[in-house]
Amino acid sequence: MTKLQPTAAAALEGGLRDGITLAVGGFGLSGIPADLIEAVRDSGVKDLTVVSNNMGVDGKGLGILIEAGQVRKVIASYVGENKLFAEQSLAGRLEVEFTPQGTLAERLRAGGAGIPAFYTRTGVGTLVAEGKPHEVFDGETYVQERAIRADVALVHAHTADTDGNLTYRYTARNFNPVIATAGLLTIAEAEVIVEPGALDPNHIVTPGVYVQRLVQASSRIKDIEQRTVRPRVMSVDAEPLAV
């Protein structure tokens, strides 16, 4: 049976409710499931706990959920470029659980693998480790981190087949694969959707067993958080060249 849904709203139907934990793939604005995020905003669901590397920027990506007042807590590795996120966090209006980036990735991977907790040296002796169990292994102190399982996981893929097998392109292969495995209900949007058997099995990153629903991603400009260019190089005998 095909997992393809007609719209992002249809793909989310029955999965959203107030107070759930929502894990969202992407890194800043790279590889984010933009259509699904907008559908979450339009649904009006609130009191969300959002798990993501960061919360995008003001007015884009997951930033639109903060602007809509739908987020109660964020589990992320940094505030990033989102000024409203930073303001609400500092004012105490938004609960934030900071997690080192590698630890966050492993918490999500562990959740998908059925591992309830693990130990890491990252964060020992810092605020990150306060209140958490510690153990000593081979003379080194480690802190216990709990796995993350999300009620709903949203990911963006480049190509998918209608069985839900996913491949990613370039930097969009960031947090998307681990978040896809960590959801009780995983919904993927994909730029290209093909029939079963069209994908090379050796290229599939997320097997379709992890994905329950799929939707065609809309064509849109892919935003960049910080656009930088190198300075022009002046040639003695030629016009300025853009490098």
N, C-alpha and C positions, 0 to 999 in steps of 0.2 A: 504493500500500500504506500502511495506517495506521501511524503511528509510536507510537500509544498503547500503553502497557504496563500490565499489571494492577496492579502494585505498584511502589513505589520500589525495592525490592530487585531486582525483575525488570528494571527499567530500568537498573540498575547492573551487572547480570550480565555478566561477561566484560570489563568495562571497568576494574575495580579490580585492582590488584596492589601489592605492597610497593614503596615507593620512587618512586612516580609523582608528577608535578606536578599538583595539583588546584586549579583556579581556581574561586572561589565568589562569586556575585553577592550584592549587598546592601550596606547601609551601617549598621554596628552591628547592630541587630535589624530594621531596616526593609528589606523586600523580600528577605529571605533564603530560600533553598530549604530550609526546615526539615525537611520529610519526607526529602529526599535526604540532608541532613547526618546525620540520625538513622540512615538506612540505611547510610551510610558507617561510622558508629560501630559499628553492629551487625555489619558485615562482618568486623571485626577487622583490616582492612588497617593496615599501620604504615609508619613511616619516610617519611611524606608530606611533600612540600613544598607548603604551602598558600599560594596567592596570593589575597589579598582585601584590601579597604580596611582592615579590622581584624578582630579575632578575637572579636567579640561580647562577651558578659559571662560571668562565672562561672556555669556550669550551663546556659547557653542559647546557642543559635546555635553558632558554631564553637568556643566554649568547651568543648563536650562532647568534642570531639576531643582537645583538650589534656589534659583531665581523664583521658581514656582512655589517654593516653600514645602516641597514634598519630601525632603530628606531630614531625618532625625539624627542619624549617625553615619560617619564615614570611616571605613577602614582602608587606609592608603599609606603610601610610602613618603609622600610629600605634598605640600599644598600646591606647588607649581605656580602657574601664571594666573590663577583665579583669585582676584582681589576680594570678591564677595565671600568666597569660601574662607579666606584668611580673616576677614572682618568678623564674620559670624562665629568663627572658631575662637578668636581672641575675646569676643564679647560673651562667650559662653552660651550662645544660642544654638550652636551646632556641636554635638559630641564628636570628637575625633580620636581615633585610635591609630597612632602612628606605628608603622611596622617597617623594619628595614626591607629594602626592595627584594633582596634574595630570599629573606624569610617569608615575605608575603607570597612570593611565587611558590615556595615549598609548602606553605600552609594550604594553598589551593591544590597543589599537586597531591599532597597527602590526603586531602578531603576526597579527591577523585579516586584515590587508590585504596580508600577504606582504612587509612592509618589515622587513629584518633589524635595522636600527638607525637612529637619528636623533640630531640635536644639539639641545641646549636650554641656555639660560642659567641655568635653575633649578638651584641647588645648586653652582654654580661657587664655588670658594673655601671650601667646607665639607667635612665628612667624607663627604658623599654623593658627592662627585666624586673622592675619593682612589682612585688606581690606575686611573682610566678615561682613555681618550684625550681630548685637548683639541684644538680647532681655533679659529682666529681667522677670523671672517667680518665684513667691514665694520668692522674695528677693535674688535670685541667678542669676548670669549672664550666658547666654548661647550664643554659636556661631552657626550661620546657616551653614549647610553643604548641598551641592547640591547632588542629586542622580546621579548615573552613569548608563548610558545606552550605551552599546557597539554595534558597527556595527556587529561585529562577536565575539562570545564567544567560547572558546575551553576548553573542560573539559576531564578528565580521570576518568573512572568508572571501577569498578571491573567486574560487571555483568550488562548486558543490554539485553532487549528483542528487537526484530526487530521493535517494536512500539516506541522505544526510552525511555522506562522506565529504570531508572538507580538505581543501588545500589553501595555503596562504601565500601571499606575495610580499617579498621584501620585508620592510619593517612592520608590516601588519602581523607578522608572525612574532608577536611579542608576548603579551599575556593571554592572547586568545586561546591557544591550545590548552593551557592548564585550567582556565576558567570554563572551557567547554566540558571538561571532565568533572568539575566541582558542583554542577547544578543538579538539583533533583529534577528540574525541568529545564532543558537547554534549548534555546531558540537561536538559530543562525540566520543571518542575512548574507547573501552572496551576490557578487557582481555578475558572475556567469553561472548558469545552472544547466547541467547536461543530464542526459539519460543514464540510468545505471549501466555500469560496464565501460563508460567512456573515459573514466579516470584510470590512469596507470596505478595499480595497487601499490607500487613502490613509492609513489609520490603522495599518497594520502597521509596526512598528518593526524587528523582527528577522524577515527572510524565512526561510521554512522550510528553505531550502537549507543554513542553518547548523546546524539542529537535527536530530539523528539519532533521538532518543528523547523520549517525552513521557509524563507521568504526571499523574493527577488529584491535586491538592493536597488534603490533608485539611482539614476545617473546624476551626479552632483560634483561640484568643484571640491577637491580635497584640500581642506584648509591646512595652513602651516602656522604653528604657534609663533615662531621667531624666524622671519625670513632674513637671511644675511647673504651678502655677496662679497667677493674679494675685490679689492680696489683695482681700478683700471691701470694697466701697464703702459707706460709711455715709451714709444719707440722714437729714436733720434730722427729717422728718415721716413717715418710713416705717421698716419693718423693714429690717435689713441685707439687701443684695442681693448675690447671687453673680454675678460678671461673667465 
